[in-house]
Structures are given as C-alpha cells and as structure tokens.
Amino acid sequence: MLPLAGLRVVDFTHVLAGPACSYYLGLMGAEIVKVESPTTGDAMRHRGGTDRDAQKRGMSTAYMTQGAGKKSLTLDLQTPDGAGAMKSLLEQADIFVENHLPQTMKSLGLEPNKVSAINPRLIHCSLTGYGRGGPLENTPAYDVNIQAISGLMSVTGFAETGPIRTGAPIVDYGVALSASFAITAALYDREQTKRGCFIDVSMLETAHLLMSSTITDYVSTGNAPKRRGNAANSRSPGAGNFPCKEGVLSLGVNEESQFKRLARVLDKDHWLTDSRYVNRAARMDNTDSLQSSLAEVLLTKTATEWEEVMQANGVPAAKLRSLPESLKMQHVTDRGFVHHFPDGSAVPTLPFRFNDDPPFTPSGSAPSLGQDSAEVLNTMNDSSGS
C-alpha cells in the first residue's frame, strides 16, 4: 500500500529537516525530485556522520539517511534556463517542499504567491526556524539553536551540570514529521477544494510542541520547569533510572496497578500496606524513602534479569541500551524498521505500518549529485509536449 503513489514532490531542501520530510513522502510512494546546485549540492553531502571518505565523495551518511529513493536534478536557479526549468517542474508537481529563508525564496521569484500562480493546485510547504510573520522570520537556525531558544535544552540534564543538548537532532526530525503530517492533510483538503495551499512550518513551534505538557503546566501554574536529570516526566516516585548489579534499569511505574505488580515482583508485598506507600499521594510524600528502597533491591540482580521478569509481569521497565544494542534487539529486527541495501548501507524507514503490509522502504539508495538530471528534464519536456 503506497498511498502517495503517482504524486510528484519537488524537494528544494537542504541539511536535515526538509530532506527528511520529502524522504518520508517518498517512502509512501511519491516521486521525489531533489533540486540541488550544480556545484556542491546539498551541504549535507559533505558533512555529517563519521565516514570522511564518504563526505569527500559527496555521499556522507547524514546525506544518505534522507536521500534514499530520490532523483537528483541540478539547476542553477540564478540563470534564466535554471529558473525556467524550475518553473516547468513546479507546473507539473503536486507538492513543493523547501526550507530556505523567505528572503531567499523571494530573491529567486519563488515566494508563496508566485508559486501559487505557477500552479494553483500545488501544495507548497515551507520549513523555517521560526515561522513567518514575526521579527525572526528571516533568521537562520539549526536544530541546536532551536533546542536552546525553545527552552528544551534548559530542562535537559542535571541541576549541577547545566543545560544539555539532546544526543540526537530531535527537533529536525520532529519538524519533518510535522511537515509530512501537514502535507498529507493538505492533500486531503485539495481533494475537496481542487486547490493547493501554502503551509508554514516552524521549528520553534515544533520544539514547543514536543514540550506540550510542560508548557501547559507552566502557563497554568506559573511554576517554571527545572532540570530533573533522569527522573520521569510523570514525577512518579516509582519511575526513574536505577543502577543494577550490572547495567541500568528504567522504570515507568505510574499507575496503582503497576505499583502493585512492582511490589510483588520485588517481593515487597508489605509496601502495599505500608502507610508511606499505600497510595500515590503517600508515595509522593515519601519519594526519597521509596526510591532508596528501590535502589537497594534493584542492586541484587542485573538489569537484564529485572527487565525480563518485570516485562513478563506487566511492569513498565526497560534496560538502558546503547544504540548498537537497541538495533540488535529481536523485536527491532523483526519489525524491519531499518532497511538494508545490497551494498551494505542501511537507512531508517517509518515507525508505522498499514494493515499487515511490510514496512515502507525506499525505491533505491541515495543518488549522486545530478544523477537524474537528464531523465527528469526529458520527462518534463515529454509532458509539456515539446
């Protein structure tokens, strides 16, 4: 099931969030034509990842991650021929994804009203650091800047360490998913109205979206969030990360039924009648005592042993794993989230399935710079009848 089959996406994006958005659309069947400069192409071709040789070839692992299954078309939009080819491409497209500053798009003659005039049915999705309409609309930004300015970094880490950036660019990928969601909604709307639309996606607002419950609590109570280390966001005394005889165990015990199961698994049935732990309110008042007791008993077995017995008994628990360890889990391999190419390279796919269908996979590996220029231009000429 490829719900976007037959649709053409013009991908005029670079770095991560924009390319990831179009990559997701491609996984669901859309044809992705990536427009790049003839000289260097997407900047991520030459940076990101740990393979220096691949970077020199313009095929860094960071680029490959969001480049699989696309066609690469090189155009110099500063020239009449390049600008004309872009116009023709947009005339025949369904979706236009870009993540350049508004002033850059205006200088190229590709601002929203002009793009709409080229193709009224086109869905034009723009991803920018701060969204349009405010004083920061033409301010460049990357994931790290948005983590800093949004408050996300300020609540990550321990009180004594100061703010910490997340280990992965979660804002970029959150933006890509938000944009993909918006585009698919716009496609449905187009079926009703027969017209396209302009979509304004903000990285800052996406970061705030990732902090939704924290924002609600602050706005409602005035209590500013603080860095809480590895404590659970639920503020439950039965949750957190605990050292074991070997490894670390993450507990997410938030409900009464879960606490009862935890007590039985740990052979601590007396906790259920202990006035300090008899209900959530009591446990909140005695958090230090409960967590101290938990820490003591969890040191008697390894995290692997605790994980097995707790999961078998319905206790939300997971052993802390490195990424290599996580990817080797049988559940991960059985689901097929990571797609492997014959050349040994691999890329992540999408975290959902339709019916009993297999995972969405890219049609091919990432293209070299300009690899498909002739094919795409010939197709455009054929379609226009010239």
matplotlib code that plots the C-alpha trace (Angstrom):
import matplotlib.pyplot as plt

x = [0.0, 1.7, -0.9, 1.2, 2.0, 1.5, 2.4, 5.5, 7.3, 9.8, 12.3, 14.2, 15.6, 18.9, 20.5, 18.1, 14.5, 13.4, 15.1, 13.7, 10.2, 10.4, 12.1, 9.1, 6.8, 8.9, 8.7, 4.9, 5.2, 5.7, 8.3, 10.9, 12.9, 15.6, 16.8, 20.4, 23.0, 25.3, 28.5, 28.2, 24.6, 23.1, 25.6, 25.0, 26.6, 29.9, 29.4, 27.8, 28.4, 31.9, 33.0, 35.4, 35.9, 32.1, 32.0, 34.6, 32.6, 29.5, 27.8, 28.0, 25.9, 24.0, 23.0, 22.3, 19.8, 17.4, 18.5, 17.4, 14.9, 15.2, 16.1, 18.8, 18.3, 20.9, 19.7, 21.3, 18.3, 20.3, 20.2, 17.2, 17.5, 17.6, 14.7, 12.7, 13.3, 12.2, 9.0, 8.3, 9.0, 6.6, 3.9, 3.9, 4.3, 1.9, 4.0, 6.8, 8.9, 11.6, 13.4, 15.1, 14.7, 11.7, 14.0, 16.0, 12.8, 11.7, 15.1, 14.5, 11.0, 9.6, 7.6, 4.2, 2.0, 4.2, 4.5, 0.7, 0.3, 2.6, 0.4, -2.8, -3.1, 0.4, 0.9, 3.8, 5.3, 7.9, 10.0, 11.8, 13.4, 10.8, 7.9, 6.7, 5.0, 7.3, 10.6, 12.7, 11.2, 14.5, 16.7, 18.7, 18.5, 19.6, 18.4, 20.9, 19.7, 16.1, 16.8, 18.5, 15.9, 12.8, 13.6, 14.1, 17.8, 17.1, 15.1, 17.5, 20.3, 21.0, 20.8, 24.5, 25.6, 23.6, 21.6, 22.4, 21.5, 19.8, 22.0, 20.0, 18.6, 15.0, 13.8, 14.8, 13.1, 10.0, 9.8, 10.0, 7.1, 5.1, 5.5, 4.7, 1.5, 0.5, 1.2, -1.0, -3.8, -3.4, -3.7, -7.0, -8.2, -7.2, -9.5, -12.4, -11.4, -9.4, -6.8, -3.4, -2.3, 0.8, 2.0, 4.1, 6.1, 8.0, 10.9, 10.5, 6.8, 7.6, 10.1, 7.4, 5.0, 7.5, 7.2, 3.4, 2.6, 5.5, 4.1, 0.6, 1.8, 3.9, 1.2, -1.4, 0.5, 3.4, 5.8, 8.8, 10.2, 13.6, 16.2, 15.4, 18.1, 16.8, 13.6, 10.5, 8.4, 5.4, 7.1, 6.1, 8.3, 8.1, 9.8, 13.3, 16.6, 18.3, 21.7, 21.5, 24.1, 25.0, 23.6, 20.8, 17.1, 14.5, 11.2, 8.0, 5.7, 2.9, -0.4, -1.6, -1.9, 1.6, 2.9, 1.2, 2.9, 6.2, 5.9, 5.1, 7.9, 10.4, 8.9, 7.9, 4.2, 4.4, 4.8, 1.1, 0.0, 2.8, 1.3, 4.2, 3.4, -0.2, -1.3, 0.2, -0.1, 1.7, 4.4, 4.9, 5.4, 7.9, 9.7, 13.2, 12.4, 10.8, 13.5, 16.1, 14.4, 14.0, 17.7, 18.7, 16.7, 17.5, 21.2, 20.6, 20.1, 21.3, 19.2, 18.7, 17.2, 15.0, 13.8, 12.7, 10.8, 9.2, 8.0, 6.6, 4.5, 3.3, 5.7, 6.9, 10.6, 13.5, 17.2, 19.3, 20.9, 23.3, 22.1, 24.0, 22.5, 19.0, 19.2, 20.2, 17.1, 15.0, 11.9, 13.6, 14.9, 11.6, 9.8, 12.2, 12.5, 16.0, 16.2, 19.4, 20.7, 22.8, 25.9, 25.8, 24.4, 21.2, 18.6, 15.7, 12.2, 8.9, 7.6, 4.2, 2.6, -0.7, -2.7, -0.3, 1.8, 5.6, 7.5, 7.7, 11.1, 12.9, 13.0, 16.8, 19.8, 20.7, 21.6, 24.9, 24.8, 22.8, 22.5, 18.9, 19.1, 18.7, 15.9, 13.9, 14.4, 13.4, 10.3, 9.3, 9.8, 7.7, 4.9, 4.8, 4.6, 7.8]
y = [0.0, 3.2, 6.0, 8.7, 6.8, 9.0, 12.2, 14.2, 16.2, 18.9, 18.8, 22.1, 21.5, 21.0, 19.8, 17.6, 18.6, 19.4, 16.4, 14.1, 15.4, 14.6, 11.3, 10.2, 11.2, 9.1, 6.1, 6.3, 6.2, 9.8, 10.5, 12.9, 15.2, 16.8, 20.1, 20.9, 23.4, 22.1, 22.9, 21.4, 20.2, 19.7, 20.8, 17.6, 15.6, 16.7, 16.7, 14.6, 11.1, 9.6, 8.4, 11.1, 9.3, 9.3, 13.0, 13.7, 11.8, 13.9, 10.8, 11.3, 9.0, 12.1, 12.8, 9.1, 8.9, 11.4, 10.9, 7.3, 6.8, 10.3, 11.7, 14.4, 17.2, 20.0, 23.5, 26.9, 29.0, 32.2, 31.6, 32.0, 28.4, 27.1, 29.3, 28.3, 24.6, 25.1, 26.8, 23.9, 21.4, 23.2, 23.3, 19.5, 18.8, 18.1, 19.2, 21.7, 21.4, 24.0, 25.1, 28.3, 31.8, 33.7, 36.4, 33.8, 32.4, 35.9, 36.6, 33.5, 34.5, 31.6, 33.3, 31.7, 34.0, 33.4, 29.7, 29.5, 31.5, 28.9, 26.0, 26.7, 23.0, 22.9, 22.3, 24.5, 23.5, 25.9, 24.9, 27.7, 28.2, 30.5, 30.5, 33.6, 36.8, 37.7, 39.6, 36.4, 35.0, 35.6, 34.4, 31.2, 28.4, 24.8, 22.1, 23.2, 26.8, 25.8, 23.5, 26.4, 29.1, 27.0, 26.0, 22.4, 22.4, 24.2, 21.3, 18.6, 17.5, 17.6, 20.7, 20.6, 20.1, 22.9, 22.7, 19.8, 19.3, 16.0, 13.4, 13.3, 16.1, 15.5, 19.0, 18.4, 15.0, 16.4, 19.2, 16.7, 14.6, 17.8, 18.9, 15.5, 15.4, 18.9, 17.9, 14.8, 16.9, 19.4, 16.6, 15.6, 19.2, 19.5, 16.6, 18.7, 22.2, 21.3, 23.9, 23.7, 25.8, 27.2, 25.5, 27.4, 25.1, 26.5, 24.7, 26.7, 25.8, 22.2, 22.2, 23.8, 21.0, 18.4, 20.2, 20.4, 19.1, 21.2, 24.3, 23.6, 23.2, 26.4, 28.5, 27.2, 27.3, 29.7, 27.0, 27.1, 23.7, 22.7, 20.2, 16.9, 14.5, 11.0, 11.4, 10.5, 13.3, 12.0, 12.9, 9.5, 8.2, 4.7, 5.9, 6.7, 5.1, 2.8, 1.1, -2.7, -5.4, -4.9, -2.2, 0.4, -0.2, 2.4, 2.1, 3.8, 2.8, 5.5, 3.7, 2.0, -1.4, -1.1, -0.3, -3.4, -5.5, -3.9, -4.7, -8.3, -8.8, -7.3, -9.5, -6.3, -7.0, -5.2, -1.9, -2.3, -1.8, 0.5, 3.9, 5.6, 3.8, 2.9, 5.3, 7.8, 10.8, 8.9, 7.8, 11.4, 12.5, 9.7, 9.7, 9.6, 6.7, 4.7, 5.4, 4.5, 1.1, 0.6, 1.3, -1.2, -4.1, -3.5, -3.9, -7.5, -8.5, -7.4, -5.0, -7.8, -10.1, -7.4, -6.4, -9.9, -10.6, -7.1, -7.1, -10.6, -9.3, -6.1, -3.6, -0.8, -1.4, -1.4, -1.9, 1.1, 0.2, 1.7, 2.3, -0.7, -2.8, -1.5, -2.1, -5.7, -6.5, -9.2, -7.0, -4.3, -6.7, -8.5, -5.2, -4.3, -0.6, -0.3, -1.1, -2.6, -2.1, -4.8, -2.6, -2.9, 0.6, 1.0, 3.7, 4.1, 4.0, 4.9, 3.9, 2.7, 0.1, -0.2, -3.4, -6.3, -4.8, -4.8, -1.6, 1.2, 1.1, 3.5, 2.6, 2.9, 4.3, 8.0, 9.5, 11.1, 14.8, 15.4, 11.7, 12.0, 15.5, 14.2, 11.8, 14.4, 17.1, 14.7, 13.7, 17.4, 18.0, 15.0, 16.1, 19.6, 18.3, 20.0]
z = [0.0, -1.2, -0.6, -2.2, -5.4, -8.5, -6.8, -7.7, -5.0, -5.8, -3.0, -2.8, 0.7, 2.4, 5.6, 7.6, 8.4, 4.8, 3.2, 5.9, 5.2, 1.5, 2.3, 4.3, 1.5, -0.9, 1.4, 0.9, -2.8, -4.0, -6.7, -5.2, -7.4, -5.4, -6.8, -6.0, -7.0, -9.8, -7.8, -4.3, -4.0, -0.6, 2.0, 4.0, 1.1, 2.5, 6.3, 9.0, 10.1, 10.7, 7.3, 6.0, 2.6, 2.0, 2.8, 0.2, -2.4, -1.5, -0.1, 3.7, 5.9, 7.0, 3.4, 2.6, 5.5, 3.9, 0.3, -0.5, -3.2, -4.6, -8.0, -8.1, -10.6, -10.7, -11.6, -11.3, -10.3, -10.8, -14.6, -16.9, -18.0, -14.5, -13.3, -16.3, -15.7, -12.0, -13.2, -15.5, -12.8, -10.4, -13.1, -13.2, -9.5, -6.7, -3.7, -3.3, -0.1, 0.7, 3.8, 2.8, 4.3, 3.0, 1.7, -0.3, -1.8, -2.8, -4.4, -6.6, -7.5, -5.5, -2.8, -2.0, -4.2, -7.2, -6.7, -6.4, -9.6, -11.4, -10.2, -8.2, -7.3, -5.8, -2.1, -1.1, 2.3, 3.8, 6.8, 8.6, 12.0, 13.4, 11.0, 9.1, 10.3, 13.1, 13.5, 13.3, 10.1, 8.2, 10.9, 10.1, 12.6, 13.1, 15.5, 18.2, 18.1, 18.4, 21.3, 23.0, 22.3, 22.9, 26.5, 25.6, 26.4, 29.7, 31.1, 29.9, 32.1, 35.8, 38.0, 38.7, 35.0, 33.3, 30.1, 27.7, 24.1, 23.3, 21.8, 18.5, 16.4, 17.6, 16.6, 13.0, 12.8, 14.7, 12.1, 9.3, 10.8, 11.4, 7.8, 6.5, 8.6, 7.3, 3.7, 3.9, 5.5, 2.7, 0.1, 1.6, 1.6, -2.1, -2.9, -1.6, -2.9, -6.0, -4.9, -3.3, -0.3, 1.5, 4.6, 7.1, 9.4, 12.4, 14.0, 17.2, 17.5, 16.8, 19.7, 21.9, 20.7, 22.0, 25.4, 25.3, 28.8, 30.3, 28.6, 29.9, 33.4, 33.4, 31.8, 34.1, 37.4, 36.8, 38.0, 35.6, 34.8, 36.2, 35.1, 36.7, 35.4, 34.8, 36.8, 34.9, 33.5, 35.3, 38.6, 39.9, 42.8, 41.2, 38.0, 37.0, 36.1, 38.7, 38.7, 39.0, 39.7, 36.1, 33.9, 34.5, 34.6, 33.6, 35.5, 34.4, 37.3, 37.3, 38.0, 41.1, 39.4, 38.1, 41.6, 43.0, 40.3, 41.0, 44.7, 44.0, 41.5, 44.0, 46.8, 48.7, 49.3, 52.6, 50.6, 49.7, 53.3, 54.4, 55.2, 53.4, 50.1, 50.3, 47.6, 45.1, 47.5, 50.3, 47.9, 46.7, 50.3, 50.8, 47.5, 48.9, 51.1, 48.3, 45.8, 48.3, 48.9, 45.1, 44.6, 47.2, 45.9, 42.2, 43.0, 43.8, 40.1, 36.7, 34.5, 32.0, 34.7, 36.1, 32.6, 31.8, 34.9, 35.1, 31.5, 31.9, 34.8, 33.2, 34.9, 32.5, 32.6, 30.1, 30.4, 29.3, 26.0, 23.6, 20.1, 18.7, 21.4, 20.7, 17.0, 17.7, 19.6, 18.0, 18.2, 16.2, 13.6, 13.3, 12.6, 9.8, 10.7, 9.3, 5.6, 4.3, 0.7, -1.2, -0.8, 2.9, 3.7, 5.6, 6.4, 8.9, 7.4, 9.1, 12.5, 11.4, 9.1, 7.2, 7.8, 7.6, 4.9, 5.2, 6.2, 3.8, 2.0, -0.3, -4.0, -4.1, -2.4, -2.4, -5.8, -6.7, -7.5, -10.7, -11.3, -12.7, -14.4, -17.9, -17.1, -15.2, -17.8, -20.6, -18.7, -18.3, -22.0, -22.9, -20.5, -21.9, -25.5, -26.6]

ax = plt.figure().add_subplot(projection="3d")
ax.plot(x, y, z, "-o")
ax.set_aspect("equal")
plt.show()
